[in-house]
Amino acid sequence: MANVITIEDVQTILTQPGRSRLVIVKVVTSEPGLYGLGCATFTQRIHAVAAAIDKHLKPFLIGRDVARVEEIWQMSMVHGYWRNGPVLNNAISGVDQALWDIKGKRAGMPLYDLLGGKSREAAHVYVHADGPDPSAVLERVRGYVAEGYRFVRIQMGGYGGATDRMERPRGAPDGAYFDPRVYQREMLEMMAFVRDGVGADVELLHDVHERLAPIDAVRFAKACEPLGLFFLEDVLAPEDIGWFQRIREQCATPLAMGELFNHPFEWREVIESRWIDFLRMHVSQMGGITPARKVADFAHLYGVRTAWHGPGDTSPVGHAANLHLDIWAPNFGVQEWYRPNEIEYAMFPGLPTVENGYLYPNEAPGLGIDIDERLAAEYPAADIVETWTQTRLPDGSPARP
């Protein structure tokens, strides 16, 4: 009988090397020197995730066989009885990614080899171009193109657009205000301006961030069709999924969706119905590598491609996990890339690098990434109250961020 390696400890590391607060999970094994890392980052609720890991998952996991990744994922999901929520899913995901990291290290293989091997050598990435006006956005896009990027997401004034001309009622509370009608007009004008400026060879993307009413989303997606976007992201909120059918019936604008999805019923319908073209799930939000690889296989049957969520509030460990899925999946589309800073590269040795618009994995076993815990401790996670998610319409009504 082979020597069984068990889980000896589960640790949470909270750190903030950039704008986002990160939650890293470290699973320590009974084999000296063998451990795995995972991303459990839910940046708006880091302490809730850490408590879920430290107070609930850790006691449940100590002593379990690290090789039984599937069983551990299944039992972790149902052990709390209530399931498929962002706090628990992120906690489980951190452990799941760490166990896959350990499995790769034990096998002496990168994760993409464990999943089935490479479908490509590197992953096309897209970066974010924002600015206060169309000319500024165009200038930034041209700068990215000069660096070798061929996919660029274009925004103007942040999500929801600029708000400096908005009239609010007397006594309206503070918040991140936006006007959906102004947003639609100004974004369409900006996107047309940028398309004219860069031509057809640059792939342009745009993120609505679920800020439109469903009927406005239909109109907006139709208006985007002549612009030839690579995809339009989050044109609807998860609560309005059924409206994707209306959009699909009326235009051919490629659609991407999923970063807020927690539950299989949320992604299953849009895949089976072929209402979207790209899956945007946040791998830690959906529960880790174990469900992500299954969903990628399922989506492949329906011609839906992957475009995993990859902002700054996915940790470098999470980005490494995304990349291994990208390298393996036959139905990979494009990967969001947040351009890490120098501190993040120092804190996370093995963090992937971009060359000429492609993100390359390394050949190290497992996820191929580590953490400098001393450096992480020098950048503690701040306790803040988020402002950008306190979104409001012009009259002060609360709105989705």
C-alpha positions as CSV (number, residue, x, y, z in Angstrom):
1,M,0.0,0.0,0.0
2,A,1.4,3.4,-1.0
3,N,2.3,5.8,1.7
4,V,-0.8,8.1,2.4
5,I,0.0,11.8,2.7
6,T,-2.5,13.7,4.8
7,I,-3.4,17.3,5.5
8,E,-1.6,18.5,8.5
9,D,-2.6,22.2,8.5
10,V,-4.6,24.7,6.6
11,Q,-3.4,28.3,6.8
12,T,-4.9,31.6,5.5
13,I,-2.6,34.4,4.4
14,L,-4.2,37.8,4.1
15,T,-2.2,40.4,2.1
16,Q,-2.5,43.4,-0.1
17,P,0.4,44.0,-2.5
18,G,-1.8,46.1,-4.8
19,R,-5.3,47.7,-4.7
20,S,-7.1,44.4,-3.9
21,R,-7.1,42.5,-0.6
22,L,-6.1,38.9,-1.2
23,V,-6.8,35.6,0.6
24,I,-4.3,32.8,0.0
25,V,-4.7,29.3,1.3
26,K,-1.7,27.2,2.2
27,V,-2.4,23.4,2.7
28,V,0.5,21.8,4.6
29,T,0.9,18.1,4.4
30,S,2.4,15.3,6.5
31,E,5.2,15.0,3.9
32,P,8.0,17.4,5.0
33,G,8.3,20.4,2.7
34,L,5.2,19.5,0.6
35,Y,2.5,22.1,0.6
36,G,0.1,23.6,-1.9
37,L,-1.3,27.1,-2.5
38,G,-4.8,28.2,-3.6
39,C,-6.7,31.4,-4.1
40,A,-9.7,32.1,-1.9
41,T,-10.0,35.8,-2.6
42,F,-13.4,37.5,-2.1
43,T,-11.8,40.9,-1.7
44,Q,-15.0,42.6,-0.3
45,R,-15.4,39.9,2.4
46,I,-11.9,38.6,3.2
47,H,-12.5,38.1,6.9
48,A,-15.6,36.0,6.3
49,V,-13.7,33.7,4.0
50,A,-10.8,33.5,6.4
51,A,-13.2,32.5,9.2
52,A,-14.9,29.9,7.0
53,I,-11.5,28.3,6.4
54,D,-10.0,28.6,9.9
55,K,-13.1,27.8,11.9
56,H,-15.0,25.3,9.7
57,L,-13.0,23.8,6.8
58,K,-9.7,23.4,8.7
59,P,-11.1,21.1,11.5
60,F,-13.0,19.1,8.8
61,L,-9.9,18.6,6.6
62,I,-7.1,17.8,9.1
63,G,-6.0,14.2,8.6
64,R,-7.6,13.6,5.2
65,D,-5.7,12.0,2.3
66,V,-4.5,14.8,0.0
67,A,-4.9,12.6,-3.1
68,R,-8.7,12.5,-2.8
69,V,-9.3,15.9,-4.3
70,E,-12.7,15.1,-5.8
71,E,-14.1,13.5,-2.6
72,I,-12.8,16.4,-0.5
73,W,-14.4,18.9,-2.8
74,Q,-17.8,17.1,-2.8
75,M,-17.8,16.6,1.0
76,S,-16.7,20.2,1.6
77,M,-19.5,21.5,-0.5
78,V,-22.2,19.6,1.4
79,H,-20.7,19.4,4.9
80,G,-22.2,22.8,5.8
81,Y,-25.6,21.7,4.4
82,W,-26.3,25.1,2.8
83,R,-24.1,25.5,-0.3
84,N,-23.2,27.5,-3.4
85,G,-22.6,30.9,-1.8
86,P,-19.6,33.2,-2.5
87,V,-18.0,32.9,1.0
88,L,-18.1,29.2,1.2
89,N,-17.3,28.7,-2.5
90,N,-14.2,30.8,-2.2
91,A,-13.0,29.0,0.9
92,I,-13.5,25.6,-0.8
93,S,-11.8,26.9,-3.9
94,G,-8.7,27.9,-2.0
95,V,-8.3,24.4,-0.6
96,D,-9.2,22.8,-3.9
97,Q,-6.5,24.7,-5.8
98,A,-4.0,23.9,-3.2
99,L,-4.8,20.2,-3.4
100,W,-4.3,20.3,-7.2
101,D,-1.1,22.1,-6.6
102,I,0.0,19.3,-4.3
103,K,-1.1,16.7,-6.7
104,G,1.0,18.2,-9.5
105,K,4.0,18.5,-7.2
106,R,3.7,14.8,-6.2
107,A,3.5,13.8,-9.9
108,G,6.3,16.2,-10.9
109,M,4.0,17.6,-13.6
110,P,2.5,21.1,-14.3
111,L,-1.3,21.2,-13.7
112,Y,-2.1,21.5,-17.4
113,D,-0.4,18.1,-17.9
114,L,-2.5,16.5,-15.2
115,L,-5.6,17.9,-16.9
116,G,-4.7,16.3,-20.2
117,G,-1.8,18.2,-21.6
118,K,-1.4,21.4,-23.7
119,S,-3.8,22.5,-26.4
120,R,-1.6,25.6,-26.9
121,E,1.7,27.0,-25.8
122,A,0.4,30.3,-24.4
123,A,-2.8,32.1,-23.8
124,H,-3.9,35.3,-25.6
125,V,-4.7,37.9,-22.9
126,Y,-6.7,41.2,-22.9
127,V,-5.9,44.3,-20.9
128,H,-8.0,47.2,-19.7
129,A,-7.9,50.7,-21.4
130,D,-9.8,53.4,-19.6
131,G,-9.8,57.2,-19.9
132,P,-11.9,60.3,-19.3
133,D,-12.8,60.8,-23.0
134,P,-12.6,58.9,-26.3
135,S,-9.3,60.4,-27.3
136,A,-7.7,59.3,-24.1
137,V,-9.1,55.7,-24.4
138,L,-7.8,55.5,-28.0
139,E,-4.4,56.7,-27.0
140,R,-4.2,54.0,-24.3
141,V,-5.3,51.3,-26.7
142,R,-2.6,52.4,-29.2
143,G,-0.1,52.1,-26.3
144,Y,-1.1,48.6,-25.5
145,V,-1.0,47.6,-29.2
146,A,2.5,49.0,-29.4
147,E,3.4,46.6,-26.5
148,G,2.1,43.6,-28.5
149,Y,-1.4,43.3,-27.1
150,R,-4.1,42.4,-29.7
151,F,-7.1,42.3,-27.3
152,V,-8.1,45.4,-25.3
153,R,-11.2,46.0,-23.2
154,I,-12.3,49.6,-23.5
155,Q,-14.1,51.6,-20.8
156,M,-14.5,55.3,-20.2
157,G,-14.8,56.9,-16.8
158,G,-14.9,53.6,-15.1
159,Y,-18.0,51.3,-14.9
160,G,-21.1,53.4,-15.6
161,G,-19.2,56.3,-17.1
162,A,-18.5,59.8,-15.8
163,T,-20.9,61.3,-13.3
164,D,-19.8,64.9,-13.0
165,R,-22.8,66.3,-14.8
166,M,-25.4,64.5,-12.8
167,E,-28.2,66.3,-10.9
168,R,-29.0,64.6,-7.6
169,P,-32.0,65.3,-5.3
170,R,-31.4,67.4,-2.2
171,G,-30.1,65.2,0.6
172,A,-29.1,62.4,-1.8
173,P,-26.6,60.1,0.0
174,D,-23.1,59.7,-1.2
175,G,-22.3,56.8,-3.6
176,A,-21.0,55.7,-6.9
177,Y,-23.6,57.4,-9.1
178,F,-24.2,56.6,-12.8
179,D,-26.9,57.4,-15.4
180,P,-27.7,54.4,-17.5
181,R,-29.1,56.5,-20.4
182,V,-26.0,58.8,-20.6
183,Y,-23.8,55.7,-20.2
184,Q,-25.3,54.0,-23.3
185,R,-24.9,57.1,-25.5
186,E,-21.4,57.9,-24.4
187,M,-20.1,54.4,-24.5
188,L,-21.4,53.8,-28.0
189,E,-19.8,57.0,-29.2
190,M,-16.5,56.1,-27.5
191,M,-16.4,52.6,-28.9
192,A,-17.1,53.8,-32.5
193,F,-14.4,56.4,-32.1
194,V,-11.8,53.8,-30.9
195,R,-12.8,51.3,-33.6
196,D,-12.3,54.0,-36.3
197,G,-8.9,54.9,-34.7
198,V,-7.5,51.4,-34.5
199,G,-9.1,49.6,-37.4
200,A,-10.4,46.1,-37.6
201,D,-7.3,44.2,-36.6
202,V,-7.5,45.0,-32.9
203,E,-10.0,43.0,-30.9
204,L,-12.1,45.3,-28.7
205,L,-14.2,44.3,-25.7
206,H,-16.5,46.2,-23.4
207,D,-17.9,45.4,-19.9
208,V,-21.4,46.7,-19.1
209,H,-21.0,45.3,-15.5
210,E,-24.7,44.4,-15.3
211,R,-25.7,48.1,-15.1
212,L,-28.5,48.2,-17.6
213,A,-32.2,47.3,-17.3
214,P,-32.9,44.2,-19.4
215,I,-34.7,46.0,-22.3
216,D,-31.9,48.6,-22.4
217,A,-29.4,45.7,-22.5
218,V,-31.2,44.4,-25.6
219,R,-31.0,47.8,-27.3
220,F,-27.3,48.3,-26.3
221,A,-26.2,44.9,-27.6
222,K,-27.9,45.5,-30.9
223,A,-26.2,48.9,-31.2
224,C,-22.8,47.3,-30.6
225,E,-23.2,44.8,-33.4
226,P,-21.7,47.1,-36.2
227,L,-18.6,47.7,-34.0
228,G,-17.4,44.1,-34.3
229,L,-16.6,43.6,-30.6
230,F,-14.8,40.4,-29.6
231,F,-17.3,40.2,-26.8
232,L,-19.7,42.3,-24.7
233,E,-19.4,41.4,-21.1
234,D,-22.1,41.2,-18.3
235,V,-24.7,43.0,-20.3
236,L,-27.2,41.5,-17.9
237,A,-27.2,40.6,-14.2
238,P,-27.5,36.9,-13.1
239,E,-31.0,37.6,-12.0
240,D,-32.0,38.5,-15.5
241,I,-30.5,35.5,-17.3
242,G,-33.7,34.7,-19.3
243,W,-33.3,38.0,-21.2
244,F,-30.2,36.5,-22.9
245,Q,-32.6,34.7,-25.2
246,R,-34.1,38.1,-26.3
247,I,-30.7,39.5,-27.1
248,R,-29.6,36.4,-29.0
249,E,-32.8,36.5,-31.1
250,Q,-32.0,40.1,-32.2
251,C,-28.3,40.5,-32.8
252,A,-25.0,38.7,-33.3
253,T,-22.9,40.6,-30.8
254,P,-20.8,38.0,-29.0
255,L,-21.7,37.8,-25.3
256,A,-19.6,36.9,-22.2
257,M,-21.1,36.1,-18.8
258,G,-20.4,34.5,-15.5
259,E,-18.1,36.3,-13.0
260,L,-20.9,36.5,-10.4
261,F,-22.1,32.9,-10.9
262,N,-22.1,30.7,-7.8
263,H,-24.4,27.9,-8.8
264,P,-24.4,25.2,-11.6
265,F,-27.9,26.2,-12.5
266,E,-26.7,29.7,-13.4
267,W,-24.2,28.5,-15.9
268,R,-25.9,25.4,-17.2
269,E,-28.8,27.1,-18.8
270,V,-26.8,29.8,-20.7
271,I,-24.5,27.0,-22.1
272,E,-27.2,24.5,-23.0
273,S,-29.3,27.3,-24.6
274,R,-26.3,28.7,-26.5
275,W,-27.3,32.2,-25.3
276,I,-23.6,33.2,-24.6
277,D,-20.3,32.7,-26.3
278,F,-17.8,33.0,-23.5
279,L,-17.8,31.8,-19.9
280,R,-16.4,34.4,-17.5
281,M,-16.6,32.6,-14.1
282,H,-14.4,33.6,-11.3
283,V,-12.7,30.3,-10.6
284,S,-12.6,30.8,-6.8
285,Q,-16.2,32.1,-6.8
286,M,-17.4,28.9,-8.6
287,G,-15.5,26.6,-6.2
288,G,-12.1,26.0,-7.8
289,I,-10.4,23.9,-10.4
290,T,-12.5,20.8,-9.8
291,P,-15.8,22.4,-11.1
292,A,-14.0,24.7,-13.6
293,R,-12.5,21.8,-15.6
294,K,-15.9,20.1,-15.7
295,V,-17.7,23.2,-16.9
296,A,-15.1,23.8,-19.6
297,D,-15.6,20.3,-20.9
298,F,-19.4,20.8,-20.8
299,A,-19.2,24.1,-22.6
300,H,-17.0,22.6,-25.3
301,L,-19.9,20.4,-26.3
302,Y,-22.0,23.5,-27.1
303,G,-19.3,25.6,-28.7
304,V,-18.9,28.0,-25.8
305,R,-15.4,29.2,-25.0
306,T,-13.7,30.1,-21.8
307,A,-12.6,33.6,-20.7
308,W,-12.1,33.2,-16.9
309,H,-12.4,36.3,-14.7
310,G,-8.9,37.7,-14.2
311,P,-9.0,41.1,-12.5
312,G,-6.7,42.4,-9.7
313,D,-8.9,40.8,-7.1
314,T,-8.0,37.4,-8.4
315,S,-4.7,36.7,-6.6
316,P,-1.6,35.7,-8.5
317,V,-2.2,32.2,-7.4
318,G,-5.6,32.4,-8.9
319,H,-4.1,33.7,-12.1
320,A,-1.8,30.8,-12.3
321,A,-4.7,28.4,-11.9
322,N,-6.6,30.3,-14.7
323,L,-3.6,29.9,-17.0
324,H,-3.3,26.2,-16.5
325,L,-6.9,25.8,-17.4
326,D,-6.3,28.1,-20.5
327,I,-3.4,26.0,-21.7
328,W,-5.3,22.8,-21.4
329,A,-8.9,23.6,-22.5
330,P,-9.6,23.0,-26.2
331,N,-12.3,25.7,-26.1
332,F,-10.2,28.5,-24.6
333,G,-11.1,31.9,-25.9
334,V,-9.1,34.7,-24.2
335,Q,-7.8,35.5,-20.7
336,E,-8.3,38.7,-18.8
337,W,-4.9,40.0,-17.5
338,Y,-4.4,42.7,-14.8
339,R,-0.7,43.6,-15.3
340,P,0.7,42.8,-11.9
341,N,3.1,45.3,-10.2
342,E,6.7,44.6,-9.1
343,I,5.7,43.9,-5.5
344,E,3.4,41.1,-6.7
345,Y,6.1,39.5,-8.8
346,A,8.4,39.6,-5.9
347,M,5.8,38.2,-3.4
348,F,4.7,35.4,-5.8
349,P,7.7,33.7,-7.4
350,G,6.6,32.0,-10.6
351,L,3.8,34.5,-11.4
352,P,3.3,34.1,-15.2
353,T,4.6,36.7,-17.6
354,V,3.4,38.2,-20.8
355,E,5.3,38.3,-24.1
356,N,3.9,39.9,-27.2
357,G,0.3,39.6,-25.9
358,Y,0.6,36.0,-24.8
359,L,0.7,34.7,-21.2
360,Y,3.2,31.9,-20.8
361,P,3.2,29.2,-18.1
362,N,6.4,27.9,-16.5
363,E,7.3,24.2,-16.4
364,A,7.3,23.9,-12.6
365,P,5.1,21.1,-11.1
366,G,1.7,22.0,-9.8
367,L,0.5,25.6,-10.2
368,G,4.2,26.7,-10.6
369,I,3.8,29.6,-8.2
370,D,4.9,30.2,-4.6
371,I,4.6,32.9,-2.0
372,D,7.1,34.9,0.0
373,E,5.3,34.9,3.4
374,R,7.7,37.4,4.9
375,L,7.0,39.9,2.2
376,A,3.3,39.2,2.3
377,A,3.3,40.1,6.0
378,E,4.9,43.5,5.1
379,Y,1.7,44.3,3.1
380,P,-1.2,43.6,5.4
381,A,-4.8,43.7,4.1
382,A,-6.5,47.0,5.0
383,D,-9.9,47.1,6.6
384,I,-12.0,49.4,4.4
385,V,-15.6,49.9,3.5
386,E,-15.9,49.6,-0.3
387,T,-17.2,52.7,-2.1
388,W,-17.4,51.6,-5.8
389,T,-20.0,48.9,-4.9
390,Q,-22.3,51.5,-3.3
391,T,-23.8,52.4,-6.7
392,R,-26.8,54.6,-7.2
393,L,-29.0,55.9,-10.0
394,P,-29.3,59.7,-10.6
395,D,-32.2,59.9,-8.1
396,G,-30.2,58.1,-5.4
397,S,-31.9,54.7,-5.8
398,P,-29.5,51.8,-5.0
399,A,-28.3,49.9,-8.1
400,R,-26.2,46.9,-9.0
401,P,-22.5,47.6,-9.2
